[in-house]
């Protein structure tokens, strides 16, 4: 692997080694290629340095067998104070399976035997840090997406709540209209599609007597097909509600004068699909 000098200069590491010669030699090389190198001679001082500088440390490289606190115990304690696992490499002169299993149980990422090959160690440091950064970036992105998703869910819940309120309001308005407003609707050809109970009560029609009939079925001496068509055309051309006054005759023969308000209804194609008539007794 070809090492990128600029990449190396973005990495800070904690290097823990009790052997003075190995520590000084490795430190001399590392300080030239990495951004920052924190050194400790045992696990106890390594843990102290990490506690103070953890925000600045990208990776830990530590020996296992050291006085006071060994490398694996230091890592165990670091895991207790670190919410996000930081990359860890352990170095040792021993290759026994017990140490290897313990290292694996402490989420150690790499196990390197001595004598240390600095280039090999450097390559491993770079690989692990870059992997760790990519993982953190994805995790951060996932958190951002989760937050945005949660916000959208809250918005949707609010919209659903408002829609529910509007639906109930519309149902209430419809009930009020049915009980108190004399209204009927037709298709674009003047066929009656719907009437309110108030209309039936006022004009003394049974519902099955009027639904499906042409508007001419209404007993209206002053209405005729030509006058209604003119009214409809006027509403279409003006794209507004139009009003007129007409005389209707109830089934009982009683004549009533009504103010008629007609509104054109439009379909999804923006063409007139029918008409709504409101009738008020003058």
C-alpha positions as CSV (number, residue, x, y, z in Angstrom):
1,X,0.0,0.0,0.0
2,X,1.3,3.4,-1.0
3,X,1.0,5.8,2.0
4,X,-0.4,9.2,1.5
5,X,1.7,11.8,3.5
6,X,-1.3,14.2,3.8
7,X,-3.4,11.4,5.1
8,X,-0.8,10.4,7.7
9,X,-0.6,14.0,8.9
10,X,-4.3,13.9,9.9
11,X,-3.8,11.0,12.4
12,X,-3.1,11.3,16.1
13,X,-2.3,8.2,18.1
14,X,-1.6,7.0,21.6
15,X,1.4,4.7,21.8
16,X,1.9,2.7,24.9
17,X,5.2,0.7,25.4
18,X,7.2,-0.1,28.6
19,X,10.5,-0.9,26.8
20,X,12.4,2.4,26.7
21,X,14.4,1.5,23.6
22,X,11.5,0.3,21.5
23,X,9.3,3.2,22.7
24,X,11.9,5.9,21.8
25,X,12.8,4.4,18.5
26,X,9.2,4.0,17.4
27,X,8.3,7.4,18.7
28,X,11.1,9.0,16.8
29,X,9.8,7.6,13.5
30,X,6.1,8.2,14.3
31,X,6.4,11.8,15.2
32,X,7.8,12.5,11.8
33,X,4.9,11.0,9.9
34,X,1.9,11.4,12.1
35,X,0.1,14.6,13.2
36,X,0.5,13.9,16.9
37,X,1.9,11.0,19.0
38,X,1.0,10.6,22.7
39,X,3.4,8.2,24.5
40,X,3.0,6.3,27.8
41,X,5.3,3.8,29.5
42,X,2.6,1.6,31.0
43,X,-1.2,1.1,31.0
44,X,-1.8,3.3,33.9
45,X,-0.3,6.4,32.3
46,X,-1.8,5.4,29.0
47,X,-5.3,5.4,30.5
48,X,-4.7,8.8,32.1
49,X,-3.5,10.3,28.8
50,X,-6.5,8.8,26.9
51,X,-8.9,10.2,29.5
52,X,-7.5,13.7,29.0
53,X,-7.0,13.6,25.3
54,X,-9.6,11.1,23.9
55,X,-11.2,13.8,21.7
56,X,-7.8,14.1,19.9
57,X,-6.8,10.5,19.6
58,X,-7.7,8.5,16.5
59,X,-6.1,5.1,17.4
60,X,-4.3,3.3,20.2
61,X,-1.2,1.1,19.8
62,X,-0.2,-0.7,22.9
63,X,2.1,-3.4,24.2
64,X,0.4,-6.2,26.3
65,X,2.8,-7.1,29.0
66,X,3.6,-3.9,31.0
67,X,3.9,-3.0,34.8
68,X,1.1,-1.5,36.9
69,X,-1.6,-2.0,34.3
70,X,-1.1,-4.2,31.2
71,X,-2.3,-3.3,27.8
72,X,-5.4,-5.4,27.7
73,X,-6.6,-4.1,31.1
74,X,-6.0,-0.6,29.9
75,X,-8.1,-1.3,26.8
76,X,-10.8,-2.8,29.0
77,X,-11.0,0.4,31.1
78,X,-11.0,2.5,27.9
79,X,-14.0,0.6,26.6
80,X,-15.9,1.5,29.8
81,X,-15.4,5.3,29.2
82,X,-15.6,5.3,25.4
83,X,-19.1,5.2,23.8
84,X,-17.8,4.6,20.3
85,X,-15.1,1.9,20.0
86,X,-11.8,3.5,18.9
87,X,-9.4,1.4,16.8
88,X,-6.9,-0.6,18.8
89,X,-3.7,-2.4,17.9
90,X,-1.8,-4.6,20.4
91,X,1.8,-5.6,20.1
92,X,3.5,-8.4,22.0
93,X,6.5,-10.7,22.0
94,X,4.2,-13.6,22.7
95,X,1.8,-15.4,20.4
96,X,-0.1,-17.5,23.0
97,X,-3.8,-18.1,22.2
98,X,-4.9,-16.9,25.7
99,X,-3.7,-13.3,25.0
100,X,-5.2,-13.5,21.5
101,X,-8.6,-14.5,22.8
102,X,-8.5,-11.9,25.5
103,X,-7.6,-9.3,22.9
104,X,-10.5,-10.3,20.7
105,X,-12.9,-10.1,23.6
106,X,-11.8,-6.5,24.2
107,X,-12.6,-5.5,20.6
108,X,-8.9,-5.3,19.6
109,X,-8.7,-4.7,15.8
110,X,-5.1,-6.0,15.2
111,X,-2.7,-8.2,17.0
112,X,1.0,-7.7,15.9
113,X,4.0,-9.7,17.1
114,X,7.3,-8.2,17.9
115,X,9.8,-7.2,16.6
116,X,7.7,-4.5,15.1
117,X,8.0,-3.7,11.4
118,X,7.2,0.0,11.5
119,X,6.0,0.1,7.9
120,X,3.6,-2.8,8.5
121,X,2.4,-1.1,11.7
122,X,1.9,2.2,9.9
123,X,-0.1,0.6,7.1
124,X,-2.4,-1.0,9.7
125,X,-2.8,2.3,11.6
126,X,-3.9,4.1,8.4
127,X,-6.2,1.3,7.3
128,X,-8.0,1.1,10.7
129,X,-8.3,4.9,11.1
130,X,-9.8,5.3,7.6
131,X,-12.2,2.4,8.2
132,X,-13.2,3.9,11.6
133,X,-13.7,7.4,10.0
134,X,-15.9,5.9,7.2
135,X,-17.9,4.0,9.7
136,X,-18.4,7.1,11.8
137,X,-19.4,9.1,8.8
138,X,-22.0,6.5,7.8
139,X,-23.2,6.4,11.4
140,X,-23.5,10.1,11.5
141,X,-25.4,10.1,8.2
142,X,-27.7,7.4,9.5
143,X,-28.4,9.4,12.6
144,X,-29.1,12.5,10.5
145,X,-31.4,10.5,8.3
146,X,-33.1,9.0,11.4
147,X,-33.6,12.5,12.8
148,X,-35.0,13.8,9.5
149,X,-37.3,10.7,9.2
150,X,-38.5,11.3,12.7
151,X,-39.2,14.9,11.9
152,X,-41.1,13.9,8.8
153,X,-43.1,11.4,10.8
154,X,-44.0,14.1,13.2
155,X,-45.1,16.4,10.4
156,X,-47.1,13.6,8.8
157,X,-48.7,12.8,12.2
158,X,-49.6,16.5,12.5
159,X,-51.0,16.6,9.0
160,X,-52.9,13.4,9.6
161,X,-54.3,14.9,12.8
162,X,-55.3,18.2,10.9
163,X,-56.8,16.1,8.1
164,X,-58.8,14.1,10.6
165,X,-60.1,17.4,12.1
166,X,-61.0,18.7,8.7
167,X,-62.7,15.5,7.8
168,X,-64.8,15.7,10.9
169,X,-65.5,19.4,10.2
170,X,-66.7,18.5,6.7
171,X,-68.9,15.8,8.0
172,X,-70.4,18.3,10.4
173,X,-70.9,20.8,7.6
174,X,-72.5,18.2,5.5
175,X,-74.9,17.3,8.2
176,X,-75.8,20.9,8.8
177,X,-76.2,21.4,5.0
178,X,-78.4,18.4,4.7
179,X,-80.6,19.5,7.6
180,X,-80.8,23.2,6.9
181,X,-79.8,23.9,3.3
182,X,-82.0,23.2,0.3
183,X,-79.5,22.0,-2.3
184,X,-79.3,19.6,-5.2
185,X,-76.5,18.7,-7.6
186,X,-76.6,17.7,-11.3
187,X,-74.1,16.4,-13.8
188,X,-73.0,18.5,-16.8
189,X,-76.1,17.5,-18.7
190,X,-78.6,18.5,-16.0
191,X,-79.3,15.1,-14.5
192,X,-80.0,15.3,-10.8
193,X,-77.4,13.3,-8.8
194,X,-78.0,14.3,-5.2
195,X,-80.5,16.3,-3.1
196,X,-80.5,17.2,0.5
197,X,-83.2,16.1,3.0
198,X,-84.1,19.8,3.4
199,X,-84.8,20.1,-0.4
200,X,-87.1,17.0,-0.3
201,X,-89.0,18.3,2.7
202,X,-89.3,21.8,1.2
203,X,-90.5,20.7,-2.2
204,X,-92.3,17.5,-1.0
205,X,-90.4,15.1,-3.2
206,X,-89.5,11.5,-2.3
207,X,-85.7,10.9,-3.0
208,X,-86.3,8.1,-5.5
209,X,-88.8,10.4,-7.3
210,X,-86.2,13.0,-8.2
211,X,-82.7,11.3,-8.3
212,X,-81.7,10.4,-11.9
213,X,-84.3,12.7,-13.4
214,X,-83.5,15.7,-15.6
215,X,-83.7,19.1,-13.9
216,X,-86.9,19.7,-16.0
217,X,-88.6,17.2,-13.7
218,X,-88.8,20.0,-11.1
219,X,-92.1,21.9,-11.1
220,X,-90.9,25.3,-12.0
221,X,-93.3,27.3,-14.2
222,X,-90.7,30.0,-14.8
223,X,-87.9,27.5,-15.5
224,X,-87.4,25.9,-18.9
225,X,-84.6,24.0,-20.5
226,X,-83.5,27.1,-22.5
227,X,-83.3,29.4,-19.4
228,X,-81.4,26.9,-17.4
229,X,-79.0,26.2,-20.2
230,X,-78.4,30.0,-20.5
231,X,-77.7,30.1,-16.8
232,X,-75.3,27.2,-17.0
233,X,-73.4,28.8,-19.9
234,X,-73.2,32.0,-18.1
235,X,-71.6,30.2,-15.1
236,X,-69.2,28.4,-17.4
237,X,-68.1,31.6,-19.2
238,X,-67.7,33.7,-16.1
239,X,-66.3,30.8,-14.0
240,X,-68.3,32.2,-11.2
241,X,-71.4,31.6,-9.2
242,X,-74.5,33.0,-10.8
243,X,-77.9,33.8,-9.2
244,X,-81.5,34.0,-10.5
245,X,-85.0,34.1,-9.0
246,X,-87.5,31.3,-10.0
247,X,-90.9,30.2,-9.0
248,X,-91.3,26.5,-8.0
249,X,-94.5,24.5,-7.3
250,X,-94.6,22.0,-4.5
251,X,-96.3,18.6,-5.0
252,X,-99.2,20.0,-3.0
253,X,-99.6,22.8,-5.6
254,X,-98.3,25.6,-3.5
255,X,-96.0,28.1,-5.4
256,X,-92.9,29.4,-3.7
257,X,-90.4,32.0,-5.0
258,X,-86.8,31.1,-4.5
259,X,-83.4,32.8,-5.0
260,X,-81.4,30.2,-6.9
261,X,-77.6,30.2,-6.6
262,X,-75.8,28.0,-9.1
263,X,-72.1,27.0,-8.9
264,X,-70.3,25.0,-11.6
265,X,-68.3,22.0,-10.4
266,X,-64.9,21.2,-12.1
267,X,-63.3,17.8,-12.5
268,X,-59.6,16.8,-12.5
269,X,-59.4,17.8,-16.1
270,X,-60.5,21.4,-15.2
271,X,-63.7,20.9,-17.3
272,X,-67.2,21.4,-15.9
273,X,-68.4,18.1,-14.5
274,X,-71.8,19.4,-13.1
275,X,-73.6,22.0,-11.1
276,X,-74.7,22.7,-7.5
277,X,-78.0,24.6,-6.9
278,X,-78.8,26.3,-3.7
279,X,-82.4,27.5,-3.2
280,X,-83.6,30.1,-0.6
281,X,-87.2,31.0,-0.2
282,X,-87.6,34.8,-0.6
